[in-house]
Amino acid sequence: MVEFIHSNKLTGSPNNSVTIVFDGYPDSGLLEEGFKDINIIFSRRQSADERIKAMVERSAGARNIVVVSDDKEIKFFTRSLGANVLAVEEFIGQKKKKRTASQLLKPELKPSQMHSINRELKKLWLGE
């Protein structure tokens, strides 16, 4: 996985870094070091899911984090903290689509969804 991400340049720009969290402990021959743009973490005694949640929770800039997962609980939890979420297929497909960082972070809403949200916010904020 690390080699795939590195060779396909899925980290985006050189200013971005990727952290991969694996469950358990590293094999004796495998160090927790990746490439310069990929950080590898083994969760050790806790699950990788719990480690990811804690990392996003401790982050001062969760809105600048993109969590890649197909796990519904991770997606819901990290999104509730302000992080952005991509499904694994979306993340892997980035190279093909060549989307910009702002496109990755921008949620896509249908016009009817936007209208519904605006109507609800008007009720809450303006008492309409």
MMTF fields as JSON, N, C-alpha, C and O atoms, coordinates in Angstrom:
{
  "mmtfVersion": "1.0.0",
  "mmtfProducer": "UNKNOWN",
  "numBonds": 511,
  "numAtoms": 512,
  "numGroups": 128,
  "numChains": 1,
  "numModels": 1,
  "chainsPerModel": [1],
  "groupsPerChain": [128],
  "chainIdList": ["A"],
  "bondAtomList": [4, 2, 8, 6, 12, 10, 16, 14, 20, 18, 24, 22, 28, 26, 32, 30, 36, 34, 40, 38, 44, 42, 48, 46, 52, 50, 56, 54, 60, 58, 64, 62, 68, 66, 72, 70, 76, 74, 80, 78, 84, 82, 88, 86, 92, 90, 96, 94, 100, 98, 104, 102, 108, 106, 112, 110, 116, 114, 120, 118, 124, 122, 128, 126, 132, 130, 136, 134, 140, 138, 144, 142, 148, 146, 152, 150, 156, 154, 160, 158, 164, 162, 168, 166, 172, 170, 176, 174, 180, 178, 184, 182, 188, 186, 192, 190, 196, 194, 200, 198, 204, 202, 208, 206, 212, 210, 216, 214, 220, 218, 224, 222, 228, 226, 232, 230, 236, 234, 240, 238, 244, 242, 248, 246, 252, 250, 256, 254, 260, 258, 264, 262, 268, 266, 272, 270, 276, 274, 280, 278, 284, 282, 288, 286, 292, 290, 296, 294, 300, 298, 304, 302, 308, 306, 312, 310, 316, 314, 320, 318, 324, 322, 328, 326, 332, 330, 336, 334, 340, 338, 344, 342, 348, 346, 352, 350, 356, 354, 360, 358, 364, 362, 368, 366, 372, 370, 376, 374, 380, 378, 384, 382, 388, 386, 392, 390, 396, 394, 400, 398, 404, 402, 408, 406, 412, 410, 416, 414, 420, 418, 424, 422, 428, 426, 432, 430, 436, 434, 440, 438, 444, 442, 448, 446, 452, 450, 456, 454, 460, 458, 464, 462, 468, 466, 472, 470, 476, 474, 480, 478, 484, 482, 488, 486, 492, 490, 496, 494, 500, 498, 504, 502, 508, 506],
  "bondOrderList": [1, 1, 1, 1, 1, 1, 1, 1, 1, 1, 1, 1, 1, 1, 1, 1, 1, 1, 1, 1, 1, 1, 1, 1, 1, 1, 1, 1, 1, 1, 1, 1, 1, 1, 1, 1, 1, 1, 1, 1, 1, 1, 1, 1, 1, 1, 1, 1, 1, 1, 1, 1, 1, 1, 1, 1, 1, 1, 1, 1, 1, 1, 1, 1, 1, 1, 1, 1, 1, 1, 1, 1, 1, 1, 1, 1, 1, 1, 1, 1, 1, 1, 1, 1, 1, 1, 1, 1, 1, 1, 1, 1, 1, 1, 1, 1, 1, 1, 1, 1, 1, 1, 1, 1, 1, 1, 1, 1, 1, 1, 1, 1, 1, 1, 1, 1, 1, 1, 1, 1, 1, 1, 1, 1, 1, 1, 1],
  "groupList": [{"groupName": "MET", "atomNameList": ["N", "CA", "C", "O"], "elementList": ["N", "C", "C", "O"], "formalChargeList": [0, 0, 0, 0], "bondAtomList": [1, 0, 2, 1, 3, 2], "bondOrderList": [1, 1, 2], "singleLetterCode": "M", "chemCompType": "L-PEPTIDE LINKING"}, {"groupName": "VAL", "atomNameList": ["N", "CA", "C", "O"], "elementList": ["N", "C", "C", "O"], "formalChargeList": [0, 0, 0, 0], "bondAtomList": [1, 0, 2, 1, 3, 2], "bondOrderList": [1, 1, 2], "singleLetterCode": "V", "chemCompType": "L-PEPTIDE LINKING"}, {"groupName": "GLU", "atomNameList": ["N", "CA", "C", "O"], "elementList": ["N", "C", "C", "O"], "formalChargeList": [0, 0, 0, 0], "bondAtomList": [1, 0, 2, 1, 3, 2], "bondOrderList": [1, 1, 2], "singleLetterCode": "E", "chemCompType": "L-PEPTIDE LINKING"}, {"groupName": "PHE", "atomNameList": ["N", "CA", "C", "O"], "elementList": ["N", "C", "C", "O"], "formalChargeList": [0, 0, 0, 0], "bondAtomList": [1, 0, 2, 1, 3, 2], "bondOrderList": [1, 1, 2], "singleLetterCode": "F", "chemCompType": "L-PEPTIDE LINKING"}, {"groupName": "ILE", "atomNameList": ["N", "CA", "C", "O"], "elementList": ["N", "C", "C", "O"], "formalChargeList": [0, 0, 0, 0], "bondAtomList": [1, 0, 2, 1, 3, 2], "bondOrderList": [1, 1, 2], "singleLetterCode": "I", "chemCompType": "L-PEPTIDE LINKING"}, {"groupName": "HIS", "atomNameList": ["N", "CA", "C", "O"], "elementList": ["N", "C", "C", "O"], "formalChargeList": [0, 0, 0, 0], "bondAtomList": [1, 0, 2, 1, 3, 2], "bondOrderList": [1, 1, 2], "singleLetterCode": "H", "chemCompType": "L-PEPTIDE LINKING"}, {"groupName": "SER", "atomNameList": ["N", "CA", "C", "O"], "elementList": ["N", "C", "C", "O"], "formalChargeList": [0, 0, 0, 0], "bondAtomList": [1, 0, 2, 1, 3, 2], "bondOrderList": [1, 1, 2], "singleLetterCode": "S", "chemCompType": "L-PEPTIDE LINKING"}, {"groupName": "ASN", "atomNameList": ["N", "CA", "C", "O"], "elementList": ["N", "C", "C", "O"], "formalChargeList": [0, 0, 0, 0], "bondAtomList": [1, 0, 2, 1, 3, 2], "bondOrderList": [1, 1, 2], "singleLetterCode": "N", "chemCompType": "L-PEPTIDE LINKING"}, {"groupName": "LYS", "atomNameList": ["N", "CA", "C", "O"], "elementList": ["N", "C", "C", "O"], "formalChargeList": [0, 0, 0, 0], "bondAtomList": [1, 0, 2, 1, 3, 2], "bondOrderList": [1, 1, 2], "singleLetterCode": "K", "chemCompType": "L-PEPTIDE LINKING"}, {"groupName": "LEU", "atomNameList": ["N", "CA", "C", "O"], "elementList": ["N", "C", "C", "O"], "formalChargeList": [0, 0, 0, 0], "bondAtomList": [1, 0, 2, 1, 3, 2], "bondOrderList": [1, 1, 2], "singleLetterCode": "L", "chemCompType": "L-PEPTIDE LINKING"}, {"groupName": "THR", "atomNameList": ["N", "CA", "C", "O"], "elementList": ["N", "C", "C", "O"], "formalChargeList": [0, 0, 0, 0], "bondAtomList": [1, 0, 2, 1, 3, 2], "bondOrderList": [1, 1, 2], "singleLetterCode": "T", "chemCompType": "L-PEPTIDE LINKING"}, {"groupName": "GLY", "atomNameList": ["N", "CA", "C", "O"], "elementList": ["N", "C", "C", "O"], "formalChargeList": [0, 0, 0, 0], "bondAtomList": [1, 0, 2, 1, 3, 2], "bondOrderList": [1, 1, 2], "singleLetterCode": "G", "chemCompType": "PEPTIDE LINKING"}, {"groupName": "PRO", "atomNameList": ["N", "CA", "C", "O"], "elementList": ["N", "C", "C", "O"], "formalChargeList": [0, 0, 0, 0], "bondAtomList": [1, 0, 2, 1, 3, 2], "bondOrderList": [1, 1, 2], "singleLetterCode": "P", "chemCompType": "L-PEPTIDE LINKING"}, {"groupName": "ASP", "atomNameList": ["N", "CA", "C", "O"], "elementList": ["N", "C", "C", "O"], "formalChargeList": [0, 0, 0, 0], "bondAtomList": [1, 0, 2, 1, 3, 2], "bondOrderList": [1, 1, 2], "singleLetterCode": "D", "chemCompType": "L-PEPTIDE LINKING"}, {"groupName": "TYR", "atomNameList": ["N", "CA", "C", "O"], "elementList": ["N", "C", "C", "O"], "formalChargeList": [0, 0, 0, 0], "bondAtomList": [1, 0, 2, 1, 3, 2], "bondOrderList": [1, 1, 2], "singleLetterCode": "Y", "chemCompType": "L-PEPTIDE LINKING"}, {"groupName": "ARG", "atomNameList": ["N", "CA", "C", "O"], "elementList": ["N", "C", "C", "O"], "formalChargeList": [0, 0, 0, 0], "bondAtomList": [1, 0, 2, 1, 3, 2], "bondOrderList": [1, 1, 2], "singleLetterCode": "R", "chemCompType": "L-PEPTIDE LINKING"}, {"groupName": "GLN", "atomNameList": ["N", "CA", "C", "O"], "elementList": ["N", "C", "C", "O"], "formalChargeList": [0, 0, 0, 0], "bondAtomList": [1, 0, 2, 1, 3, 2], "bondOrderList": [1, 1, 2], "singleLetterCode": "Q", "chemCompType": "L-PEPTIDE LINKING"}, {"groupName": "ALA", "atomNameList": ["N", "CA", "C", "O"], "elementList": ["N", "C", "C", "O"], "formalChargeList": [0, 0, 0, 0], "bondAtomList": [1, 0, 2, 1, 3, 2], "bondOrderList": [1, 1, 2], "singleLetterCode": "A", "chemCompType": "L-PEPTIDE LINKING"}, {"groupName": "TRP", "atomNameList": ["N", "CA", "C", "O"], "elementList": ["N", "C", "C", "O"], "formalChargeList": [0, 0, 0, 0], "bondAtomList": [1, 0, 2, 1, 3, 2], "bondOrderList": [1, 1, 2], "singleLetterCode": "W", "chemCompType": "L-PEPTIDE LINKING"}],
  "groupTypeList": [0, 1, 2, 3, 4, 5, 6, 7, 8, 9, 10, 11, 6, 12, 7, 7, 6, 1, 10, 4, 1, 3, 13, 11, 14, 12, 13, 6, 11, 9, 9, 2, 2, 11, 3, 8, 13, 4, 7, 4, 4, 3, 6, 15, 15, 16, 6, 17, 13, 2, 15, 4, 8, 17, 0, 1, 2, 15, 6, 17, 11, 17, 15, 7, 4, 1, 1, 1, 6, 13, 13, 8, 2, 4, 8, 3, 3, 10, 15, 6, 9, 11, 17, 7, 1, 9, 17, 1, 2, 2, 3, 4, 11, 16, 8, 8, 8, 8, 15, 10, 17, 6, 16, 9, 9, 8, 12, 2, 9, 8, 12, 6, 16, 0, 5, 6, 4, 7, 15, 2, 9, 8, 8, 9, 18, 9, 11, 2],
  "groupIdList": [1, 2, 3, 4, 5, 6, 7, 8, 9, 10, 11, 12, 13, 14, 15, 16, 17, 18, 19, 20, 21, 22, 23, 24, 25, 26, 27, 28, 29, 30, 31, 32, 33, 34, 35, 36, 37, 38, 39, 40, 41, 42, 43, 44, 45, 46, 47, 48, 49, 50, 51, 52, 53, 54, 55, 56, 57, 58, 59, 60, 61, 62, 63, 64, 65, 66, 67, 68, 69, 70, 71, 72, 73, 74, 75, 76, 77, 78, 79, 80, 81, 82, 83, 84, 85, 86, 87, 88, 89, 90, 91, 92, 93, 94, 95, 96, 97, 98, 99, 100, 101, 102, 103, 104, 105, 106, 107, 108, 109, 110, 111, 112, 113, 114, 115, 116, 117, 118, 119, 120, 121, 122, 123, 124, 125, 126, 127, 128],
  "secStructList": [7, 2, 2, 2, 2, 2, 2, 6, 6, 6, 6, 7, 1, 6, 6, 7, 7, 3, 3, 3, 3, 3, 1, 1, 7, 7, 7, 6, 6, 7, 7, 1, 7, 7, 7, 6, 6, 3, 3, 3, 3, 3, 7, 6, 6, 1, 7, 2, 2, 2, 2, 2, 2, 2, 2, 2, 2, 2, 7, 6, 6, 4, 4, 4, 7, 3, 3, 3, 7, 7, 7, 2, 2, 2, 2, 2, 2, 2, 2, 2, 6, 6, 7, 3, 3, 3, 7, 2, 2, 2, 2, 2, 6, 2, 2, 2, 2, 6, 7, 7, 2, 2, 2, 2, 2, 1, 7, 7, 7, 7, 2, 2, 2, 2, 2, 2, 2, 2, 2, 2, 2, 2, 2, 2, 2, 2, 7, 7],
  "xCoordList": [0.825, 0.0, 0.871, 0.6, 1.909, 2.797, 3.447, 3.479, 3.958, 4.597, 3.592, 3.935, 2.365, 1.325, 1.038, 0.977, 0.864, 0.572, 1.737, 1.544, 2.952, 4.14, 4.331, 4.516, 4.287, 4.567, 3.485, 3.765, 2.252, 1.174, 0.98, 0.045, 1.868, 1.859, 0.489, -0.024, -0.092, -1.412, -1.374, -2.409, -0.208, -0.13, -0.513, -0.614, -0.724, -1.066, 0.193, 1.136, 0.215, 1.385, 2.497, 2.243, 3.728, 4.841, 4.659, 5.322, 3.778, 3.532, 2.609, 2.495, 1.957, 1.044, 1.789, 2.778, 1.311, 1.86, 0.719, -0.426, 1.043, 0.073, 0.514, 1.69, -0.433, -0.167, -1.035, -2.252, -0.411, -1.131, -1.08, -0.008, -2.248, -2.319, -2.708, -3.77, -1.822, -2.075, -2.397, -1.907, -3.214, -3.462, -2.221, -1.438, -2.041, -1.01, 0.377, 0.566, 1.354, 2.769, 3.455, 3.009, 4.542, 5.252, 5.997, 6.394, 6.181, 7.039, 8.438, 8.795, 9.225, 10.565, 11.421, 12.274, 11.21, 12.013, 11.422, 12.053, 10.233, 9.557, 9.561, 9.018, 10.165, 10.218, 9.021, 8.394, 8.706, 7.604, 8.077, 7.827, 8.746, 9.199, 8.768, 8.912, 8.249, 7.845, 8.779, 9.986, 8.215, 8.948, 8.863, 8.177, 9.537, 9.526, 8.125, 7.852, 7.233, 5.878, 4.836, 3.639, 5.287, 4.365, 4.86, 5.986, 3.998, 4.299, 3.52, 2.315, 4.2, 3.547, 3.463, 4.459, 2.25, 2.024, 1.371, 0.461, 1.839, 1.18, 0.476, 1.057, -0.767, -1.611, -1.242, -1.663, -0.467, -0.005, -1.167, -1.89, -1.381, -2.404, -3.827, -4.777, -3.998, -5.345, -5.618, -4.704, -6.868, -7.193, -6.755, -6.606, -6.558, -6.214, -7.334, -7.074, -8.587, -9.729, -9.641, -9.836, -9.35, -9.245, -8.076, -8.173, -6.989, -5.814, -6.136, -5.746, -6.846, -7.226, -8.148, -7.962, -9.132, -10.063, -9.303, -9.552, -8.384, -7.609, -6.751, -6.635, -6.154, -5.307, -6.118, -5.672, -7.296, -8.137, -8.653, -8.71, -9.026, -9.554, -8.512, -8.854, -7.247, -6.173, -5.709, -5.04, -6.053, -5.583, -6.227, -7.429, -5.411, -5.93, -6.596, -7.388, -6.28, -6.828, -7.504, -7.101, -8.524, -9.201, -9.748, -9.837, -10.115, -10.681, -9.632, -9.977, -8.355, -7.28, -6.894, -5.959, -7.609, -7.311, -8.305, -9.502, -7.799, -8.644, -8.423, -7.316, -9.481, -9.419, -9.926, -11.011, -9.135, -9.516, -9.941, -9.131, -11.212, -11.743, -13.095, -13.829, -13.398, -14.735, -15.529, -16.681, -14.922, -15.583, -16.573, -16.188, -17.844, -18.889, -18.672, -18.885, -18.254, -18.055, -16.926, -17.062, -15.817, -14.683, -15.123, -14.816, -15.834, -16.28, -17.181, -16.996, -18.144, -19.068, -18.332, -18.525, -17.495, -16.798, -15.862, -15.907, -15.013, -14.038, -14.711, -14.267, -15.786, -16.541, -17.17, -17.234, -17.639, -18.257, -17.246, -17.626, -15.966, -14.912, -14.443, -13.603, -14.982, -14.619, -13.658, -13.319, -13.209, -12.296, -13.066, -14.28, -12.357, -12.934, -12.726, -11.761, -13.615, -13.552, -13.646, -14.452, -12.804, -12.867, -12.984, -12.362, -13.773, -13.799, -12.491, -11.855, -12.096, -10.842, -10.821, -9.815, -11.905, -11.977, -11.789, -11.133, -12.367, -12.193, -10.725, -10.186, -10.093, -8.688, -7.801, -6.94, -8.006, -7.195, -7.462, -6.556, -8.69, -9.059, -8.598, -8.811, -7.968, -7.526, -6.613, -6.754, -5.683, -4.709, -5.404, -5.022, -6.415, -7.135, -7.893, -7.893, -8.538, -9.367, -8.575, -9.029, -7.379, -6.528, -7.296, -7.281, -7.969, -8.725, -7.777, -6.752, -8.128, -7.337, -7.698, -8.722, -6.862, -7.123, -8.45, -9.189, -8.759, -10.024, -11.222, -12.275, -11.078, -12.157, -12.328, -13.45, -11.22, -11.301, -11.99, -12.693, -11.795, -12.336, -13.738, -14.4, -14.19, -15.488, -16.587, -16.572, -17.538, -18.634, -19.542, -19.741, -20.083, -20.974, -22.417, -22.811, -23.195, -24.601, -25.461, -25.095, -26.594, -27.562, -28.268, -28.358, -28.767, -29.482, -30.628, -30.859, -31.345, -32.457, -31.952, -32.611, -30.774, -30.182, -29.748, -29.954, -29.144, -28.726, -29.928, -29.88, -31.004, -32.22, -32.787, -33.179, -32.825, -33.345, -32.496, -33.032, -31.193, -30.286, -30.47, -30.548, -30.538, -30.728, -32.043, -32.1, -33.092, -34.396, -34.332, -34.875, -33.676, -33.543, -32.712, -33.053, -31.641, -30.805, -31.564, -31.418, -32.364, -33.174, -34.132, -34.321, -34.735, -35.633, -34.887, -35.377, -33.714, -32.942, -32.397, -32.483, -31.842, -31.155, -32.047, -31.885, -32.978, -33.799, -35.227, -36.013, -35.562, -36.89, -37.962, -39.133, -37.585, -38.567, -39.255, -40.103],
  "yCoordList": [-1.186, 0.0, 1.252, 2.203, 1.251, 2.412, 2.665, 3.798, 1.615, 1.741, 2.217, 3.036, 1.719, 2.129, 3.623, 4.33, 4.101, 5.522, 6.386, 7.417, 5.948, 6.719, 6.736, 7.801, 5.567, 5.491, 6.158, 6.633, 6.2, 6.862, 8.313, 8.978, 8.797, 10.194, 10.619, 11.685, 9.756, 10.034, 10.986, 11.26, 11.483, 12.453, 13.848, 14.769, 14.011, 15.339, 16.144, 15.677, 17.347, 18.203, 17.765, 17.039, 18.203, 17.859, 18.402, 17.93, 19.378, 19.936, 19.068, 19.285, 18.102, 17.217, 15.998, 15.561, 15.469, 14.213, 13.244, 13.644, 11.982, 10.926, 10.135, 9.797, 9.844, 8.973, 7.74, 7.842, 6.588, 5.325, 4.67, 4.519, 4.282, 3.658, 2.197, 1.881, 1.31, -0.123, -0.622, -0.074, -1.651, -2.315, -3.063, -3.534, -3.171, -4.034, -3.447, -2.235, -4.351, -4.015, -4.269, -5.112, -3.539, -3.778, -5.112, -5.576, -5.722, -6.9, -6.483, -5.311, -7.415, -7.08, -6.393, -5.573, -6.71, -6.094, -4.805, -4.128, -4.461, -3.278, -2.172, -2.333, -1.072, 0.06, 0.965, 0.923, 1.78, 2.73, 3.967, 5.096, 3.744, 4.84, 4.538, 3.416, 5.529, 5.355, 6.141, 6.202, 6.724, 7.621, 9.005, 9.175, 9.986, 11.307, 11.903, 12.74, 11.481, 12.025, 11.073, 11.355, 9.945, 8.965, 8.562, 8.092, 8.755, 8.38, 7.1, 7.032, 6.099, 4.832, 4.702, 4.847, 4.424, 4.257, 2.897, 2.506, 2.181, 0.954, 1.264, 1.862, 0.859, 1.259, 0.567, 1.004, -0.498, -1.273, -1.828, -2.683, -1.39, -1.994, -1.524, -2.16, -0.442, 0.011, -0.312, -0.654, -0.201, -0.472, 0.721, 1.842, 0.446, 1.524, 2.562, 3.761, 2.094, 3.019, 3.986, 5.19, 3.458, 4.316, 5.284, 6.438, 4.828, 5.692, 6.828, 7.972, 6.516, 7.538, 8.564, 9.769, 8.088, 8.998, 9.935, 11.14, 9.386, 10.198, 11.227, 12.368, 10.831, 11.756, 12.938, 14.083, 12.663, 13.743, 14.6, 15.825, 13.956, 14.677, 15.633, 16.739, 15.217, 16.055, 17.144, 18.089, 17.021, 17.962, 19.334, 19.447, 20.362, 21.728, 22.14, 23.081, 21.446, 21.808, 20.642, 20.25, 20.081, 18.908, 19.176, 18.259, 20.42, 20.709, 20.589, 20.558, 20.523, 20.342, 18.877, 18.557, 17.996, 16.566, 15.868, 16.154, 14.957, 14.1, 12.676, 12.145, 12.063, 10.685, 9.783, 9.996, 8.779, 7.838, 6.542, 5.856, 6.217, 5.013, 4.663, 5.525, 3.382, 2.93, 2.546, 2.126, 2.685, 2.342, 3.444, 4.603, 3.083, 4.074, 4.821, 6.031, 4.117, 4.767, 5.792, 6.896, 5.431, 6.36, 7.571, 8.71, 7.324, 8.42, 9.38, 10.594, 8.85, 9.682, 10.454, 11.661, 9.769, 10.391, 11.499, 12.612, 11.205, 12.204, 13.37, 14.512, 13.082, 14.161, 15.076, 16.291, 14.484, 15.293, 16.221, 17.226, 15.889, 16.744, 17.799, 18.638, 17.755, 18.741, 18.234, 18.965, 16.992, 16.435, 16.086, 15.887, 16.017, 15.607, 14.111, 13.557, 13.464, 12.018, 11.63, 12.172, 10.68, 10.1, 8.593, 7.989, 7.992, 6.539, 6.094, 6.864, 4.867, 4.353, 4.461, 4.868, 4.108, 4.171, 5.604, 5.823, 6.572, 7.985, 8.391, 9.06, 7.982, 8.327, 7.725, 8.408, 6.457, 5.783, 6.371, 6.433, 6.803, 7.372, 8.796, 9.352, 9.415, 10.809, 11.022, 12.007, 10.116, 10.283, 10.347, 11.142, 9.516, 9.501, 10.798, 11.338, 11.303, 12.489, 13.783, 14.832, 13.714, 14.88, 16.03, 17.148, 15.752, 16.786, 17.627, 17.139, 18.881, 19.764, 19.534, 18.92, 20.021, 19.872, 20.508, 19.954, 21.669, 22.324, 21.502, 21.522, 20.79, 19.927, 18.724, 18.264, 18.209, 17.08, 17.473, 16.663, 18.697, 19.151, 19.73, 19.978, 19.944, 20.574, 19.518, 18.679, 19.559, 18.596, 18.948, 20.121, 17.931, 18.169, 17.984, 16.901, 19.057, 19.008, 19.26, 20.027, 18.61, 18.851, 20.168, 20.549, 20.867, 22.129, 21.977, 22.865, 20.859, 20.656, 20.529, 20.983, 19.903, 19.789, 21.159, 21.483, 21.961, 23.307, 24.14, 24.846, 24.058, 24.807, 24.375, 25.214, 23.089, 22.557, 23.028, 23.405, 23.001, 23.451, 24.941, 25.373, 25.725, 27.168, 27.48, 28.355, 26.768, 26.971, 26.652, 27.396, 25.56, 25.162, 26.19, 26.53, 26.676, 27.68, 28.996, 29.648, 29.381, 30.591, 30.456, 31.401, 29.281, 29.039, 29.169, 29.797, 28.578, 28.608, 29.992, 30.441, 30.658, 31.919, 33.139, 34.087, 33.117, 34.31, 34.155, 35.1, 32.982, 32.739, 32.739, 32.971, 32.487, 32.475, 31.145, 30.958],
  "zCoordList": [0.0, 0.0, 0.0, -0.734, 0.819, 0.897, -0.456, -0.936, -1.061, -2.375, -3.422, -4.275, -3.371, -4.314, -4.184, -5.189, -2.97, -2.736, -3.203, -3.846, -2.87, -3.25, -4.775, -5.365, -5.405, -6.845, -7.686, -8.787, -7.182, -7.916, -7.499, -7.946, -6.64, -6.194, -5.659, -6.0, -4.809, -4.257, -3.066, -2.458, -2.734, -1.641, -2.112, -1.302, -3.404, -3.915, -4.125, -4.764, -3.593, -3.762, -2.812, -1.85, -3.076, -2.184, -0.758, 0.166, -0.571, 0.76, 1.603, 2.81, 0.999, 1.721, 2.238, 1.65, 3.32, 3.809, 4.031, 4.242, 3.981, 4.191, 5.408, 5.549, 6.286, 7.423, 7.258, 7.104, 7.292, 7.196, 8.57, 9.155, 9.08, 10.397, 10.216, 9.681, 10.675, 10.626, 12.027, 13.014, 12.113, 13.396, 13.84, 13.014, 15.173, 15.738, 15.768, 15.873, 15.672, 15.772, 14.433, 13.654, 14.165, 12.898, 12.945, 14.014, 11.771, 11.688, 12.071, 11.949, 12.526, 13.004, 11.94, 12.277, 10.679, 9.623, 9.082, 8.272, 9.515, 8.989, 10.032, 11.125, 9.693, 10.606, 10.376, 9.316, 11.367, 11.218, 10.468, 10.888, 9.377, 8.54, 7.122, 6.636, 6.484, 5.099, 4.212, 4.445, 3.221, 2.359, 2.993, 4.002, 2.429, 3.054, 3.122, 3.982, 2.226, 2.207, 2.804, 2.753, 3.368, 3.95, 5.335, 5.499, 6.317, 7.695, 8.005, 7.764, 8.534, 8.868, 10.382, 11.091, 10.865, 12.3, 12.531, 11.8, 13.549, 13.979, 15.284, 16.19, 15.373, 16.505, 17.813, 18.883, 17.736, 18.893, 19.694, 19.182, 20.914, 21.778, 21.501, 21.957, 20.776, 20.446, 18.983, 18.233, 18.586, 17.186, 16.325, 16.812, 15.055, 14.126, 14.093, 13.991, 14.179, 14.186, 15.365, 15.202, 16.544, 17.726, 17.592, 18.009, 17.023, 16.834, 15.874, 16.108, 14.795, 13.815, 14.464, 14.294, 15.2, 15.885, 16.816, 16.829, 17.588, 18.538, 17.811, 18.258, 16.698, 15.945, 15.415, 15.49, 14.886, 14.352, 15.504, 15.397, 16.599, 17.761, 18.345, 18.765, 18.373, 18.925, 17.97, 18.386, 16.709, 15.714, 15.89, 16.132, 15.764, 15.848, 14.536, 14.509, 13.466, 12.158, 11.472, 10.377, 12.096, 11.525, 10.135, 9.318, 9.854, 8.534, 7.423, 6.242, 7.803, 6.824, 6.655, 5.921, 7.329, 7.284, 6.371, 6.401, 5.565, 4.747, 5.236, 5.147, 5.751, 6.23, 5.115, 4.575, 4.78, 3.737, 4.406, 5.029, 4.27, 4.901, 4.302, 3.819, 4.348, 3.97, 5.21, 5.105, 6.381, 7.642, 8.008, 8.167, 8.14, 8.393, 9.708, 9.773, 10.744, 12.042, 11.985, 12.511, 11.352, 11.197, 10.378, 10.731, 9.299, 8.443, 9.216, 9.147, 9.941, 10.706, 11.8, 11.943, 12.567, 13.687, 13.218, 13.744, 12.23, 11.793, 11.083, 11.198, 10.347, 9.695, 10.745, 10.556, 11.864, 12.923, 13.592, 14.193, 13.488, 14.038, 13.038, 13.363, 11.836, 10.822, 9.772, 8.841, 9.903, 8.904, 7.64, 7.668, 6.561, 5.291, 5.134, 5.659, 4.424, 4.29, 2.821, 2.065, 2.438, 1.103, 1.232, 2.105, 0.373, 0.29, -0.356, -1.075, -0.102, -0.637, -2.16, -2.741, -2.794, -4.257, -4.77, -5.789, -4.06, -4.442, -4.33, -5.212, -3.247, -3.021, -4.098, -4.653, -4.392, -5.407, -6.785, -7.617, -7.038, -8.331, -8.539, -9.617, -7.539, -7.659, -8.844, -9.57, -9.048, -10.117, -11.477, -12.335, -11.671, -12.939, -13.157, -14.264, -12.114, -12.237, -12.125, -12.582, -11.513, -11.301, -10.681, -11.196, -9.57, -8.869, -8.023, -7.546, -7.846, -7.009, -5.546, -5.245, -4.644, -3.217, -2.832, -2.019, -3.408, -3.066, -3.545, -2.906, -4.644, -5.104, -4.185, -3.971, -3.637, -2.715, -1.422, -0.818, -0.999, 0.267, 0.139, 1.146, -1.078, -1.303, -1.395, -2.296, -0.465, -0.567, -1.737, -2.052, -2.368, -3.496, -3.037, -2.607, -3.135, -2.763, -3.987, -4.877, -4.017, -5.081, -4.766, -3.598, -5.776, -5.528, -4.534, -3.713, -4.604, -3.664, -2.225, -1.289, -2.053, -0.72, -0.203, 0.967, -1.083, -0.686, -0.265, 0.742, -1.037, -0.732, 0.625, 1.436, 0.857, 2.122, 3.314, 4.355, 3.152, 4.215, 4.47, 5.62, 3.403, 3.564, 4.264, 5.129, 3.891, 4.517, 6.016, 6.831, 6.374, 7.785, 8.563, 9.696, 7.969, 8.645, 8.841, 9.875, 7.863, 8.009, 9.184, 9.95, 9.323, 10.452, 11.775, 12.713, 11.841, 13.089, 13.425, 14.568, 12.428, 12.687, 12.607, 13.375, 11.69, 11.458, 11.963, 11.902, 12.456, 12.968, 11.901, 12.199, 10.678, 9.562, 9.454, 8.581]
}
